[in-house]
Amino acid sequence: MRLASLNFKNIRRYTATRDVLMYYTKERDHVKKELAKTPGLICLTSDNWNSEHTNDEYICITAHLVDKDWKLQKSIITFRALFLPYDGLNITDELVLCLS
């Protein structure tokens, strides 16, 4: 990479991990604050996704809301692995865990 760009600087994987987790925490707190000051209702949707290559199942839970300026906002509030069985009870457990 240094041949491609003289400004390139190697970073350790621990530094990258720390920075990603710090960014995640900052964004999570921002989403929580935005959801807390929502003037109306929040609609939650869930979607399951299956990886064809690994056959792993994932769940994505999204919050939809209308803000004070009447603009539709949406935020992914969780994206995580879903474990067997892939039934309504397991999806409900993931939703409760996400909201807690």
Sequence and secondary structure as in RCSB ss.txt:
>XXXX:A:sequence
MRLASLNFKNIRRYTATRDVLMYYTKERDHVKKELAKTPGLICLTSDNWNSEHTNDEYICITAHLVDKDWKLQKS
IITFRALFLPYDGLNITDELVLCLS
>XXXX:A:secstr
 TTT TT     HHHHHHHHHHHHHHHHHHHHHHHHT SS EEEEEEEEE TTT  EEEEEEEEEE TTS EEEE
EEEEEEE S  SHHHHHHHHHHHH 
